[in-house]
Amino acid sequence: MNIKNSISFKNFTRKPARTAALCLLSVFLSFSVLGGSLVVLALKGGLESLETRLGADIMVVPYEASTKAELSGMVLQGNPGYFYMDRSVLEKLQDMDGVKQVSEQFYLASASASCCSMAVQIIGYNPETDFTINPWIEKSYKGTLGEGEILVGNDLNLFPGDCVMFYGTPCTVAAKLDKTGTYLDTSVYTGEETIKTLIGAAKEKKIYDFGEVDPDRIVSCVLINVEDGYSVEEVRNDIKLHVRKVEAVQTQDMITDVSGQLTGTSDFVMVLIGVLWILALPILGTAFVMIANERKKEFAILRVAGASRKILAAIMMKEALLINVLGSLIGAVLAVALTVLFGSLLESSLGLPFLLPGAGKMVAISIAAVAVSVLAGTLSAVIAAWRISRIDTALILRGEN
């Protein structure tokens, strides 16, 4: 049977204002469950990505940096900043018991001034010893960075071949990196020689107070992986004992703090979804009951014409199905569109890593959310359908009910 000729479809289109109001409630159901699910999954995905990108057991930084609140902001959120310590620290750490891998990194914040194209965090690394950035970069860039070449995070409006200026020094974009959902997406990466050149140029410009910094004799931090058979805490304590003027930070502790924030945010989102459903489902069910009461005479006439109780209930359930399918699809489209469009805003507002699932997984989640919303919304019409099936035809037609 052509659905357009069915009683359910004609009732669906006959009163567009009523249909729109009911669809709106279904939109809320679908939007809340899918939007909330995507946000929670994106936060979890961002945390997993951050854990992978940090990729080290211990981060050694100057002691002064560890006492500043911006350390966490730089490492976890990519807030531009810089700090340096003597390169001799790297040499000491390499020879310590329990240290399996070491790799240095250099931080430099470009300035909001005419000498720089943009204000971003610039991260220099040693490709020969690196074990945290290289595995990620190799997915997007197979070459070797030359002098003056940079790699840019996915969220930056830069593309291969573009030329940018940092402290009066021209740099060429070699590649744009895959999205991680972390601070890495808004940072710039370069090799050791280029970052030293940029630090030297920044020192000459005197925009920041670098003091007596010698670009050839400094590092910003040293990343360490611990040898099997040694505990991270043991090596960390050994560093504190034998290396002066530094702080050894256990990266897992930093992740734990982020994880705690993520759990709190996820719990809030889930509670909000629950509140919306607690409000929307009873309202939707009540609306269907009210509609059923308004249409008692219509259903009584159908009963006289030979329609069974089962058919009357089916008409109401089909109308509810049409309304909830339409509303759920609209809600799903809105949830996906808004989450994708405003993901970066959510990330910056929450101060947490944010990485949406891949397209395939997002489609699967959307289908599941629509199905759950349609099922819940349609079931809300069960009471209305039951009441319609129990009407007393004679009383209705005599106007006594």
C-alpha positions in Angstrom: 0.0 0.0 0.0 1.2 3.5 -0.9 2.1 5.2 2.4 1.0 8.6 1.1 -2.6 7.3 0.7 -2.7 5.8 4.2 -4.8 7.3 7.0 -1.7 7.7 9.2 0.2 9.8 6.6 -2.8 12.0 5.8 -3.3 12.7 9.5 0.5 13.3 9.7 0.3 16.0 7.0 -3.2 17.4 7.8 -2.1 19.5 10.8 1.5 20.6 10.2 1.7 22.8 13.3 0.7 19.9 15.6 3.1 17.5 13.7 5.9 20.1 14.0 5.4 20.4 17.7 5.5 16.6 18.2 8.6 16.3 15.9 10.4 18.9 18.0 10.1 16.7 21.0 11.6 13.8 19.0 14.3 16.1 17.8 15.3 16.8 21.4 15.4 13.1 22.1 17.7 12.3 19.1 19.8 15.4 19.4 20.5 14.9 23.1 21.4 11.2 22.9 23.6 11.5 19.8 25.1 14.9 20.6 25.9 13.8 24.1 27.4 10.5 22.9 29.6 12.2 20.3 30.9 14.7 22.9 31.7 12.0 25.4 33.4 9.8 22.7 35.3 12.8 21.4 36.6 13.6 24.9 37.7 10.0 25.4 39.3 9.9 22.0 41.1 13.1 22.7 42.4 11.7 26.0 43.7 8.5 24.3 45.3 10.6 21.6 47.0 12.8 24.2 48.3 9.8 26.0 49.8 8.5 22.7 51.3 11.8 21.8 52.9 12.4 25.2 54.3 8.9 24.8 56.9 9.2 27.6 57.1 8.1 31.2 58.8 11.2 32.5 59.2 14.8 31.4 62.1 16.7 32.9 61.8 20.5 32.8 63.5 23.4 34.6 62.4 23.7 38.2 61.1 27.2 37.6 58.7 25.9 34.9 57.3 23.2 37.2 56.1 25.9 39.6 54.2 27.8 37.0 50.6 27.1 36.1 51.3 27.5 32.4 53.3 24.3 32.3 50.1 22.2 32.2 48.6 24.7 29.8 51.6 24.4 27.5 51.9 20.6 27.6 48.2 19.7 27.6 46.5 22.7 25.9 49.2 24.1 23.7 49.2 27.6 25.2 52.3 29.4 23.7 55.2 29.6 26.1 58.9 28.8 26.6 61.4 27.8 29.2 65.0 26.6 29.0 67.7 24.7 30.9 71.3 23.9 30.2 71.9 21.1 27.8 74.2 19.4 30.3 71.0 18.1 31.9 70.3 15.9 28.8 73.8 14.5 29.1 73.4 13.6 32.7 70.1 11.9 32.2 71.4 9.8 29.3 73.8 8.1 31.7 71.4 7.4 34.6 70.4 3.9 35.6 66.9 2.9 34.5 66.7 5.3 31.6 65.9 3.6 28.3 65.3 6.4 25.9 65.8 10.2 26.1 64.9 12.9 23.6 65.1 16.6 23.9 62.5 19.2 22.9 62.6 23.0 22.5 59.6 25.3 23.0 59.3 28.8 21.6 56.2 31.1 21.5 56.0 33.2 18.4 54.9 36.8 19.1 51.9 38.8 18.1 54.1 41.3 16.3 55.1 42.3 12.8 58.1 39.9 12.9 55.8 36.9 13.1 53.0 35.7 10.8 51.0 34.3 13.7 51.2 33.7 17.5 51.6 29.9 17.9 53.6 27.4 19.9 56.7 26.2 18.1 58.1 22.9 19.1 61.5 21.8 18.1 62.5 18.1 18.3 65.4 15.8 17.4 64.2 13.4 14.7 67.1 11.0 15.4 66.1 10.4 19.1 62.5 11.3 19.2 60.0 8.6 20.2 56.8 10.7 20.7 56.3 13.0 17.7 58.0 10.9 15.0 55.4 8.1 15.0 52.6 10.6 14.5 54.4 12.7 11.9 55.4 9.7 9.8 51.7 9.2 9.0 51.6 12.6 7.1 55.2 13.3 6.2 57.8 10.7 5.1 60.6 13.2 4.3 63.4 14.8 6.3 62.9 18.4 7.4 65.5 20.7 6.1 66.7 24.0 7.4 63.8 26.5 7.6 61.1 23.8 7.0 58.2 23.3 9.4 55.2 21.0 9.9 51.9 22.5 10.9 49.1 21.2 13.1 45.8 20.3 11.4 43.8 23.2 12.9 46.2 25.9 11.5 45.2 27.6 8.3 48.4 26.8 6.6 49.2 24.3 3.7 52.3 22.7 2.1 54.3 25.3 0.2 53.1 28.3 2.3 55.7 30.6 3.6 55.4 32.0 7.1 57.6 34.4 9.1 58.8 33.8 12.7 61.0 36.6 14.2 61.9 37.8 10.7 63.0 34.3 9.6 61.1 32.8 6.7 59.9 29.2 7.1 58.3 26.9 4.5 55.4 24.5 5.3 56.5 21.0 4.4 53.3 19.2 5.4 50.1 19.5 7.3 49.7 16.8 10.0 46.8 14.5 10.8 44.3 15.7 13.4 44.9 14.5 17.0 42.2 16.5 18.9 45.0 17.8 21.2 47.1 20.9 21.5 49.3 19.5 18.8 46.7 20.6 16.2 47.5 24.2 16.8 51.3 24.0 17.1 54.2 24.2 14.6 57.0 21.6 14.5 60.5 21.8 13.3 63.9 20.2 13.5 66.6 21.1 16.0 68.7 23.4 13.7 65.7 25.5 12.7 64.4 25.9 16.2 67.8 27.1 17.4 67.9 29.6 14.5 64.4 30.9 15.6 65.4 31.1 19.3 68.4 33.1 18.3 66.3 35.4 16.1 63.8 35.9 18.9 66.6 36.8 21.3 67.9 39.4 18.8 64.5 41.0 18.5 64.4 41.3 22.4 60.6 40.7 22.4 61.0 38.3 25.3 63.6 38.3 28.1 65.8 35.4 27.2 68.7 36.6 29.3 72.0 34.9 28.4 70.4 32.0 26.6 72.7 30.3 24.1 70.6 28.4 21.6 73.3 25.8 21.1 73.5 25.0 24.9 69.9 24.8 25.9 66.8 22.5 25.8 63.3 23.0 27.1 62.5 19.6 28.3 63.8 16.0 28.1 61.4 13.1 27.6 62.3 9.8 29.1 61.1 6.2 28.8 62.0 3.9 31.6 64.0 0.7 31.2 62.1 -2.6 31.9 62.7 -3.7 35.4 62.7 -0.2 36.8 59.6 1.7 38.1 58.8 5.2 36.9 58.7 6.4 40.4 62.1 5.0 41.2 63.8 6.7 38.2 61.9 9.9 38.9 63.2 10.0 42.5 66.7 9.3 41.3 66.5 12.3 38.9 65.3 14.5 41.8 68.2 13.3 43.9 71.0 13.6 41.4 70.1 16.4 38.9 69.8 19.9 40.3 67.5 22.7 39.3 65.1 20.5 37.4 61.7 18.8 38.1 60.9 15.3 36.9 57.1 15.2 36.1 55.4 11.8 35.7 53.3 12.3 32.6 50.7 9.8 33.8 50.0 12.2 36.7 49.2 14.9 34.2 46.9 12.5 32.2 45.2 11.5 35.5 44.2 15.1 36.1 42.8 15.5 32.6 41.0 12.1 33.0 39.4 13.4 36.2 38.1 16.5 34.4 36.9 14.3 31.5 35.0 12.0 33.9 33.3 15.0 35.5 32.3 16.5 32.2 31.1 13.1 30.8 28.9 12.6 33.9 27.4 16.0 33.5 26.6 15.3 29.9 24.9 12.0 30.7 22.9 13.6 33.5 21.7 16.3 31.1 20.7 13.7 28.6 18.7 11.9 31.3 16.9 15.1 32.3 16.0 15.9 28.7 14.6 12.4 28.2 12.7 12.4 31.5 11.1 15.7 30.4 10.5 14.9 26.7 9.1 11.3 26.9 6.2 12.0 29.3 5.3 15.2 27.4 5.4 13.3 24.1 3.2 10.5 25.6 0.8 13.1 27.0 0.5 14.8 23.7 -0.4 11.6 21.9 -3.1 10.9 24.5 -4.5 14.4 24.1 -4.6 13.9 20.3 -6.3 10.5 20.7 -9.0 12.2 22.9 -9.6 14.9 20.3 -10.0 12.3 17.5 -12.4 9.8 19.3 -15.2 10.5 16.9 -13.0 10.0 13.9 -11.9 6.6 15.2 -15.4 5.7 16.2 -16.6 6.2 12.6 -13.7 4.0 11.4 -14.8 1.4 13.9 -18.3 1.5 12.4 -16.9 1.3 8.9 -15.3 -2.1 9.9 -11.9 -1.2 11.2 -10.9 -3.5 14.0 -9.5 -2.4 17.4 -6.1 -3.6 16.2 -6.2 -1.4 13.1 -7.1 1.7 15.1 -4.2 1.1 17.4 -1.9 0.6 14.4 -3.0 3.9 12.9 -2.0 5.7 16.0 1.3 3.8 16.3 2.1 4.5 12.6 1.6 8.2 13.1 3.9 8.1 16.1 6.5 6.2 14.0 6.3 8.8 11.2 6.7 11.7 13.6 9.6 10.1 15.5 11.4 9.0 12.4 11.3 12.6 11.0 12.2 14.2 14.3 15.0 11.8 15.1 16.6 12.2 11.6 16.5 16.0 12.0 17.9 15.8 15.5 20.7 13.5 14.3 21.7 15.7 11.5 21.7 18.7 13.8 23.8 16.9 16.4 26.4 15.7 13.9 26.6 19.1 12.2 26.9 21.2 15.3 29.4 18.8 17.0 31.6 18.9 13.9 31.3 22.6 13.3 31.8 23.7 16.9 34.2 20.9 18.0 37.1 23.3 18.3 35.0 25.8 20.3 34.0 23.0 22.7 37.6 21.9 23.0 38.8 25.4 23.9 35.8 26.0 26.2 36.2 22.8 28.1 40.0 22.9 28.1 40.1 19.2 27.3 41.4 17.3 24.3 38.6 16.6 21.8 38.9 14.1 18.9 35.7 13.0 17.1 35.4 9.4 15.9 36.0 8.6 12.3 33.3 8.9 9.7 32.4 5.2 9.8 32.0 5.1 13.5 30.1 8.3 13.5 27.6 6.9 11.0 27.1 3.8 13.1 26.6 5.8 16.3 24.1 8.1 14.5 22.1 5.1 13.2 22.0 3.6 16.7 20.9 7.0 18.3 18.2 7.4 15.7 16.9 3.9 16.3 16.8 4.4 20.1 15.1 7.7 19.8 12.5 6.4 17.3 11.8 3.3 19.5 11.5 5.4 22.7 9.3 8.0 21.0 7.0 5.5 19.3 6.6 3.6 22.6 5.4 6.8 24.2 2.3 6.5 22.1 1.4 3.0 23.4 -1.1 4.4 26.0 -2.8 6.6 23.4 -3.1 3.6 21.0 -4.5 1.4 23.8 -7.1 4.0 24.7 -8.1 4.4 21.1 -8.6 0.6 20.8 -10.9 0.6 23.8 -13.3 3.3 22.8 -17.0 2.6 23.0 -18.3 3.4 19.5 -22.0 3.9 20.5 -21.3 6.3 23.3 -18.9 8.4 21.1 -21.3 8.7 18.3 -24.1 9.7 20.7 -21.8 12.4 22.0 -21.8 10.9 25.5 -18.0 10.5 25.7 
